[in-house]
């Protein structure tokens, strides 16, 4: 889908700067150097990159000019409240930080940025143009407040008309219209804010449900990854004694081990800033976390692995070998 976006950029008269390589090359400075070298005005990146350079202790506001930079676009996963703080304190105070969310399938954004609207900490600024976005509860009622399923209630300009090799349209219907009749249900769990912005809490198929309470995975990641010892994490719900228990896997900094003291700190951080339902029943270390080729972590694949179910479409994973870190863990035996 980025091909389409890039061609549109060229058609609008923009100059494109493409980078092929690790964004964390030269300790995360390479892309920042490119902004200055090429006088980039709009920098598209991922929430993971922003969190990564923060973890690395970079302060671009001190080390780089970034005079040309007007907008930072972040996508791939929800951008945490703390990453907003980091950008405005340590990257550039007068940049438009626009978190965006949509999908490869629509080659567009349901919600995104707007250069003349204010930026609120932790929020995507507004609904996309031409997008009748709402959030529905489980009964299909539009929510004025609270968390629900992201839906689009009317057709939109970039809406796909079907799937390849799906002549009867059954796969297309099951993917988007089976949850709410004639309503596009995108599979994101989020909410509208009082500013008419949006917060995305994670993918719907990865939502945790301990004790019948729906919890977005991003709510837990936001707390865990504030700890210096934790590089990144992935959380899933495991079927357990007729309920669901929260299981958290953490990748730790080199030389750090998961002691009972660190486990207590992780649980305390989550409990103090969310609710007791968010606190993981089990915390386990792993060496790596499986990701798609575009860098998104795959909670569903990990959940399938620990439940002994097959993982579909491993070809879409950049590091399928990482799945083995989650297989047959004795701590998760039912």
C-alpha positions in Angstrom: 0.0 0.0 0.0 2.9 2.4 0.5 3.5 2.2 -3.3 0.2 3.9 -3.8 0.9 6.5 -1.1 4.3 7.2 -2.6 3.0 7.6 -6.2 0.4 10.0 -4.8 3.2 11.9 -3.2 5.0 12.2 -6.5 1.8 13.3 -8.2 1.4 16.1 -5.7 4.9 17.4 -6.4 6.6 16.1 -3.3 10.2 14.7 -3.3 10.4 11.3 -1.7 13.2 10.1 0.6 13.3 6.3 1.0 15.5 4.5 3.4 16.4 0.8 3.1 17.9 -0.6 6.3 17.5 -0.8 10.0 15.9 2.4 11.5 18.1 1.8 14.5 21.4 1.9 12.6 24.0 4.1 14.3 22.1 3.8 17.5 19.0 5.2 16.0 20.6 8.4 14.6 20.7 7.5 10.9 17.1 8.6 10.2 17.6 11.8 12.2 20.7 12.5 10.2 18.7 12.1 7.0 16.1 14.6 8.1 18.9 17.3 8.3 20.9 16.1 5.2 17.8 16.0 2.9 15.8 18.8 4.5 12.9 16.4 5.1 9.6 18.2 6.0 7.3 15.2 6.7 8.9 12.2 8.5 6.9 9.0 8.4 7.9 6.5 11.1 6.6 4.0 13.6 5.6 4.2 17.2 8.2 1.5 17.9 11.0 3.8 16.4 9.9 6.7 18.6 9.8 4.5 21.7 13.2 3.0 20.7 15.1 6.2 20.4 13.6 7.4 23.7 14.8 4.1 25.3 18.3 4.8 23.8 18.3 8.2 25.5 18.6 10.2 22.3 17.8 13.9 22.5 17.5 15.1 18.9 16.6 18.6 20.1 20.2 18.9 21.3 22.0 16.8 18.7 20.2 17.8 15.4 18.8 20.9 13.8 15.6 19.4 12.4 14.8 22.9 11.1 13.0 21.6 8.0 10.8 19.2 9.9 7.1 20.2 10.1 5.3 16.9 10.6 6.0 13.5 12.1 3.6 10.8 11.0 3.5 7.7 13.3 1.7 4.4 12.5 2.0 0.7 12.8 0.8 0.6 16.4 -0.7 3.0 19.0 1.5 5.8 20.0 1.7 6.1 23.8 1.0 9.2 25.8 4.7 9.1 26.9 5.9 9.1 23.3 4.0 12.4 22.8 5.8 13.8 25.8 9.2 12.6 24.5 8.7 14.1 21.0 7.7 17.6 22.3 10.4 17.6 25.0 13.3 15.9 23.3 12.8 15.9 19.5 11.1 19.2 18.4 8.7 21.4 20.3 7.0 22.9 17.3 6.3 19.8 15.2 2.9 18.4 14.3 2.9 14.9 15.7 0.2 13.0 13.9 -0.5 9.4 14.9 -2.6 7.8 12.2 -4.5 4.5 11.9 -6.2 2.8 9.0 -5.2 -0.2 7.0 -3.3 -1.7 4.1 -6.7 -3.1 2.9 -8.2 0.4 2.5 -5.0 2.2 1.5 -6.1 5.0 3.7 -6.7 6.2 7.3 -9.9 6.0 9.3 -8.4 8.5 11.7 -5.3 10.7 11.4 -3.7 14.1 11.6 -4.7 17.6 10.6 -2.2 20.4 10.4 -4.6 23.1 11.8 -6.0 21.1 14.7 -4.4 21.0 18.1 -2.5 17.9 19.2 -3.6 16.4 22.5 -1.4 14.0 24.4 -2.0 10.4 23.5 -4.7 11.2 20.9 -5.1 10.8 17.2 -6.4 14.2 16.1 -9.5 13.5 14.1 -11.6 11.2 11.8 -10.4 11.0 8.2 -12.0 12.9 5.4 -14.8 10.9 3.8 -14.9 8.5 6.7 -18.1 8.0 8.7 -16.2 6.6 11.7 -17.9 5.6 14.9 -17.3 3.2 17.8 -19.9 0.6 18.5 -20.6 -1.4 21.7 -21.3 -5.2 21.5 -24.9 -4.6 20.6 -24.1 -2.3 17.7 -25.0 1.0 19.4 -22.8 4.0 18.6 -20.9 5.2 21.7 -20.7 8.9 22.7 -17.9 7.9 25.1 -16.2 4.7 26.2 -14.4 1.9 24.4 -15.7 0.0 21.5 -15.2 -1.4 18.0 -14.1 1.0 15.3 -16.6 1.0 12.5 -17.3 2.9 9.3 -21.1 3.3 8.8 -21.0 4.4 5.1 -19.0 3.5 2.1 -15.9 5.5 1.5 -13.7 6.4 -1.5 -10.9 3.8 -1.0 -13.2 1.0 0.1 -12.2 -2.3 -1.6 -14.9 -4.0 -3.7 -13.8 -7.5 -3.0 -11.0 -10.0 -2.5 -9.0 -11.8 -5.1 -10.2 -15.4 -5.8 -13.4 -14.8 -3.8 -16.1 -14.9 -6.5 -19.1 -15.1 -4.2 -17.7 -12.4 -1.8 -18.0 -14.7 1.3 -14.5 -14.0 2.5 -14.9 -10.3 2.0 -18.2 -10.3 3.9 -16.8 -12.4 6.8 -13.8 -10.1 7.1 -15.7 -6.8 7.5 -19.5 -7.2 7.6 -20.2 -10.3 9.7 -20.1 -8.5 13.1 -22.6 -5.7 12.2 -24.8 -6.1 9.1 -23.9 -3.6 6.4 -21.4 -1.8 8.7 -17.7 -2.0 8.0 -16.0 -3.3 11.2 -12.3 -2.8 10.9 -11.0 -4.8 13.8 -9.6 -2.0 16.0 -10.6 -1.4 19.6 -10.7 2.3 20.6 -12.7 5.3 21.7 -13.7 8.8 20.9 -12.3 11.6 23.2 -13.9 14.8 24.4 -11.7 16.6 21.9 -13.3 14.6 19.1 -10.0 12.8 18.7 -9.4 9.0 18.9 -7.4 6.6 21.1 -6.7 3.2 19.6 -6.2 0.6 22.3 -5.2 -2.3 20.1 -6.5 -4.9 17.7 -9.9 -6.3 18.5 -8.7 -9.9 18.0 -6.0 -9.3 20.6 -8.2 -7.7 23.2 -7.9 -9.3 26.6 -11.1 -10.4 28.5 -10.2 -11.4 32.1 -13.4 -11.7 34.1 -15.4 -10.4 31.2 -13.7 -7.0 31.2 -12.3 -5.9 27.8 -8.8 -4.6 27.9 -6.8 -3.2 25.0 -3.2 -4.5 24.8 -1.8 -1.0 24.3 -3.0 0.0 27.8 -0.5 -2.6 29.2 2.3 -1.9 26.8 2.2 1.8 27.7 3.0 1.0 31.3 5.4 -1.9 31.0 7.7 -0.2 28.4 8.2 2.8 30.7 10.5 0.7 32.8 14.2 1.0 31.8 14.8 -2.8 32.2 12.1 -3.6 29.5 13.0 -3.2 25.8 9.6 -4.3 24.6 6.8 -6.7 25.5 3.8 -8.7 24.2 0.7 -9.6 26.1 -2.0 -12.2 25.4 -5.0 -13.8 27.1 -4.7 -17.5 28.0 -7.8 -19.7 28.6 -7.5 -20.6 32.2 -10.0 -22.3 34.6 -13.1 -21.2 32.7 -11.8 -17.7 32.4 -8.9 -15.8 30.8 -5.7 -14.9 32.5 -3.3 -12.2 31.3 0.2 -13.4 30.3 3.0 -10.9 29.7 6.2 -11.7 27.9 9.1 -9.2 28.2 12.3 -8.7 26.3 14.8 -7.3 28.8 17.9 -5.2 28.3 21.2 -7.0 27.9 22.4 -8.2 31.3 19.0 -7.8 33.0 17.2 -10.9 34.4 13.6 -11.3 35.4 13.9 -11.4 39.2 10.9 -11.5 41.6 11.7 -7.8 42.4 11.5 -6.8 38.8 8.2 -8.8 38.4 6.8 -6.9 41.4 7.8 -3.6 39.8 6.1 -4.4 36.6 2.9 -5.5 38.3 3.0 -2.4 40.5 3.5 -0.1 37.5 0.5 -1.6 35.8 -1.7 -1.7 38.9 -1.1 1.9 39.9 -1.8 3.3 36.5 -4.6 1.0 35.2 -6.8 -1.4 37.1 -6.2 -4.7 39.0 -7.7 -6.5 36.0 -4.8 -5.3 33.8 -2.2 -7.0 36.1 -0.6 -10.1 34.5 -1.0 -13.4 36.2 2.2 -14.6 34.6 5.3 -12.7 33.5 7.9 -14.5 31.4 11.1 -13.4 29.6 11.7 -14.1 25.9 14.6 -13.3 23.6 12.6 -11.9 20.8 9.0 -11.1 19.8 7.5 -12.2 16.4 6.7 -9.3 14.0 5.2 -8.9 10.6 7.5 -7.7 7.8 6.1 -4.2 8.4 7.2 -4.4 12.0 3.9 -5.0 13.8 3.9 -7.5 16.7 1.6 -10.4 16.3 -0.3 -11.2 19.5 -2.7 -13.6 17.7 0.1 -15.8 16.6 1.6 -16.0 20.1 -1.9 -16.7 21.5 -2.3 -19.6 19.0 1.1 -21.0 19.9 0.5 -21.2 23.6 -2.9 -22.8 23.0 -1.4 -25.4 20.8 -3.2 -24.1 17.7 -1.6 -23.6 14.2 -0.3 -20.2 13.2 -1.5 -19.2 9.8 0.5 -17.2 7.3 3.9 -17.4 8.8 5.2 -16.1 5.5 4.1 -12.6 6.6 6.4 -12.8 9.6 9.9 -11.2 9.5 11.2 -13.5 12.2 9.0 -16.6 12.4 11.7 -18.3 14.4 10.8 -16.1 17.3 7.6 -18.2 17.7 9.6 -21.0 19.2 10.3 -18.9 22.3 6.6 -19.2 23.2 6.1 -22.9 22.4 5.7 -25.6 25.2 6.5 -23.2 28.0 6.0 -25.3 31.2 4.9 -22.1 33.1 1.8 -22.0 30.9 0.8 -25.7 31.1 -2.9 -26.0 31.8 
